């Protein structure tokens, strides 16, 4: 269960000029993106295939990555979505009998460039202090000048529209066509686990491309709308904000996750902002202000909803708060059946504390059907 490999050098250059030396794994080459870190100890394959990570180079903060290999079904989309991978230690051997391949071979097949033997704790501390920034990884460029030249071609995440690039190109359905509940899913980078959580609760789904109009969505005769997660800057998605406004005017139930929350806020005139270094991991504490309970949540976002816009807004109220930094983790409308959360209740990987939100959405749809 081991891959044949040759150790060769690789280099990581940050936008602020900090240079790290390490070893190459995965595919050989050069890649760049916004650097970010994930604090999870498991579920790396699901993380790598999460469309919300498009355009980002990911640091796995766990000491070892790859020790249980990779498996065909452990994915959240049809391919790896991160732009590059940074690890402390990697395992070329794996112990899980149901695994199909080693992490290194999986990355080679998916043409992903990685670097390991980097002090990831020092790197994470650096990002927590300095903030999110672009970076470049290379196993072919060996001097700082050439790395810097390549880095200058990496686009800045602020103002970058990415969701339409990862959205489905053609609409498709999930679940039982005879189900009593039909949900139209606006796909900005939806995860497979989200669709499964909705269909497992008896809903029939039709997943639509990002730039689908309300008129086309309505042809499915949905009882509710789901606004998905996705990558990029929500402020660059005026087309999506307009669609969400149209959906809200239909007065049908709406549920948004992550990017879906940001779009709901923008549709209500509340701005979003680029976070210092974002929230990514499996252990973020969130307080539900309605129940008073705390949830341990899975998160993956670099943008947030501005608290200044919520305060005094007649249409919105805050439902969830992050207990680490007080950032907004959930909102709902006071005058319409619409709500959202910033975190990921499907939690793949992660704890299942927040999966009740899918139940709440189904209940909201049923209540609206009976009115």
N, C-alpha and C positions, 0 to 999 in steps of 0.2 A: 504494500500500500504506500510506497514511497515513490516520488517523482525523481527522475534523474535531473540534476541541476548543476550548473557551474556558477560559482560565486564571482560576481563582477561588481565594480563600484557603481554607485548612483549618487545623485546630488539633489538637494532640495534648497531652493532659493526663495526667500520670502520677499514681499514687496518692500519691506523696510531695509533690505540689504542683508539680513541674517542668512548665513549659509550653513547648511547641515550636510555632513558626509555620511553616507550609509551604503547599503548593499542593494543590488537590484533583485527584484522578483516579479513574477508575472511576465507580461510582455515587455520587450525591449523598446525603448523609444523615449519620446518627450511628451509631456502632457501638462496642462495648467488649469487653474480655476481658483475659486475662492476657497481658502483653507478653513476647515471647521473640524470639530472633534465630537465624538460620540463616547459617552461614558459607559455604555452597555458592556456586559461581560459575555453575552451570548447573542445569537441571532444575527451574526454578521452577514450572512447571505441575504436575508430579508432586507437588511439595511442597505446593502450594495445595490439591490434591485428596486429600491423605493424611488419612484420618479421625482419626488420632491428634492432629491439630492443632485439632480441634473445641474451640471456646471460647477460642481464642488469637488475639491480634493479632501478626502476624509482621513482624519487621524483616528485610529482605534486606540483608545486609552488603556485598554486591558493589556496586561503584560504579555500574553500570548494570543495569537490569532491563527486559526486554521486547524486546531487540534481535533476537531470532529469532522473535518472534511466538508464536502459540499454534496447536496442532494437535489435532484431535478425538481422536486416539488416545493422546495423551500424558497420560493421566490414571490415577489410582489408585483412583478411585471415580466415582460418577455425577454429582458436583457439587463445587464449591469448598467446602472444609470450614473454612478459616480464617475468623475473624470480621472481620478487617481487615488492611490491608497498609500497611507503611511502607517507603519507598525514598529513596535519595539522588537518583538521576537515573532517569528512565524514558524509554523510546524509543517514540514514536508510530509510527515507521516500523520495518519489519522486513525482513530480507534473505533469509530462508529461503523458497525457492520452494514448498515443500510445506506451508507454514503456511496456516491457514484465516483467521486474523484477527490484529489487533493485540492487545496485552495490554490496553490501555484498553477496547477494545470488548468483549473477553472478560469483563472485570470488570463492565462495565455490564450485559451480558446475564445475568451471575450475581449481580447486585445486591450487589456487594462494594464497600465504601467504602475508599478509599485516600488516602494523603497522601504527597507527595514534596517534594523540596527541603528535606529534613531532614538535619542532620549526623548520619548514622547511626553513624559511628565514635564520636562523642562520646556518642551515645545508648547504644550497646552497652557502652562503657566504664562508663557510669553504671549500667547493669543489672548488669554484672559486679561492680561495687563494692557496690551497694545490694541486689541480689538481685531475684528475680522479684516483680512487682507488677502490679496491674490498671491499665488505662489506658482512655482514651476518645479516639476520633477523630471529628471532626465538621467538615462543610462547611456546617452550618446554624446551629450555636451559636457565637456570636462572643465571648462574655465568659466569664471564668474561673468566675464563680459558677454560670452555667447548665451549664457543662461539669462542674463539681464535683457538681452535683445529679444529672446523668445518670450520672456515674461511681459514685455511691453505690448505684445499682441493679444494678451488675455483680456477679454472684456470685463468691465466692472459690473458687479451684480446689481448695483443701484441703477434703476431705469431699464433693466434687461427683461424683456418679455420672452419667457421660455416655455410657458405652459402649452401654447399651440404646437410646439415642436414635439412634445411627448404625448399629446392627446391622440386618441384613436382617430384614424382617418375615415373610417366607416362606422356607422352605428351598429351595435350588436345587442343581443338580449341575454339575460341571465335569469334562471329560475323557471318556475312553472307558469306557462301562459294562461292557465285557468285560475291563477291566484286572484283573490278578492281585492288585493291592493296592487296598484301599479305605480312605480316610481320612476321618474325620468332623472337620469344621472348626467349632470354636465361634467364632462371629463377634462380636467386640467392636469391630470397625472394621477388618476385614482389608483389606489392599491387594491390588489385582488382580495385581501382580507376584508376590506370595507364592503365590497360587493357580496362577499360570502355572508357577512353578518346581517346584511339586509335581506338577502334571499333566504337565509336560514330562518328568518322570522316570518316567512310566508309571503314575501313581496316578489312580484315579477318586475324585473328591471329592464330598462332600455338605456344603454350607455351611448351618449351623443358626443360628437366632436366639439371642441372648445368653442368654436365660433358659430354654433347653431342658434338660430333665432327662436323666440318664443313660439312663433307660429308653427314651426316645424316640431318643436317639443310637444306642443299641444295636440298634434296629430296622433300621438301615442295614447291620448286620453288619460294622462297620469292623475293620480290622486294626491301626489306630493312630489316635491323636487329635492334632489340632493346635489349640493355644490361641493365638489371634491377638493382635496389637497392638490398641491402642485408646486413647481419651482418658480423662481424668478421674483421680480418686484411687482406686487399687486397694483401699485400706482401706475404701472405701464399698461394695464389691461382695461382700458376704457370700454372696449367691446363687451367684456365680461360684466363690468359694472352696469352697463345699460341693460344687459339681459337679466341680471338679478333684479334690477328695478322693475322690469316688465313682469317678472315672476311674482314679485311682491304685490304688484297691482292686481294680479289674478286672485289674490287672497287664498291661495292654496298653501298647505303646510310646506315649510322649507327647513332643511337641516344642512348646515355647513361645517366642514372640518378643516382646520388649519388655514390654507389659502381661502377656503370657503368662508371662514369667519372674517378675514380681511376684506373680502369682496362684499359681504353683508354690511360691514361697517362703512365702506366707501359708498355703497348704495344709499346709505343714510346720512351722507355728508360728513362722516368721520374720517379723518386722515389716518394713514399708516406711516410707520417709520422704520428705518434700518436699525436693528438692534446692535449693541456693541459687539457681541460675539454669538448671539443666538442661544437657543435651547435645543440640545440634542442628547437623547439618552433615554433610559428606562426607569429613572428613579426620581422624577421631579414631583414634589408635593404640591397639590392643588386643593384649595378649599372650595367646596360647593357652598355658596352663600345662602342657598335656598334651604338645604338640609342641615348645614353646619358641619357636615362630615368632610374628612380629608381623604383624598384619593392619591395613590402613587401612580404617576402617569408616564406614558411614552410620549416623547416630544421630538419634533424636527422642524424648526422654523428659524429664519434669520430676520424676519420682519414681524412687527407687532401692531396692535391697534392703539392709537394715541388715547391716553386717558383723558386728556383735556377736551377732546371732542365728545366723549361719553357724558361727562359731567354737564348737566343742564340740558342734555338732549331729551326732548319730550317723547321720542319714539323708542329709545333703547334703555336697557338697564344691564348692569354687570351681574353675572350669575356665578362666575368662578374667578378666583385670584390665585396667582402663583405665590406660594409661601416663602420662596427664596428671595424674590425681588419685588413682589407686589404687582407684577405685570398682569394685564388682563388676559384671562384664560377662557372666558365664556361670556356671551351676551345673548339677550333675547329681546324681541320687540314687544312693546306693551300693547300695541294696537293691531298686531297681525300674528298669525301662527308661524313664527319664524324664530329659530334659535341656532346657535353655533358654539363650537369650542375651538380653541387654538391648538389643543393637544390631539393625540390620536387614540380614541377609545377602542379601536380594533386591536391595538397593542400587539402587533407582530413585528418584532418581539416585544415582550413586556408583560406587566401584570394586567389582569382583567378587571380591575376595580371600576372602570368607567364604561363598561359595555352596556350598562343600564340606559345609556343615552340612545342606543338603537331602539330599545324597548319604548323609550319616551317618544321617539319619532313615530313609531308605529301607532302608539296610543293617540298621538296628536292627529294622525291621518284618520283613524277610525272615528275620533270625536268630530272631526270636520265633516266626515261622510254622513254622520247622523244629524247634523245641523240643517 
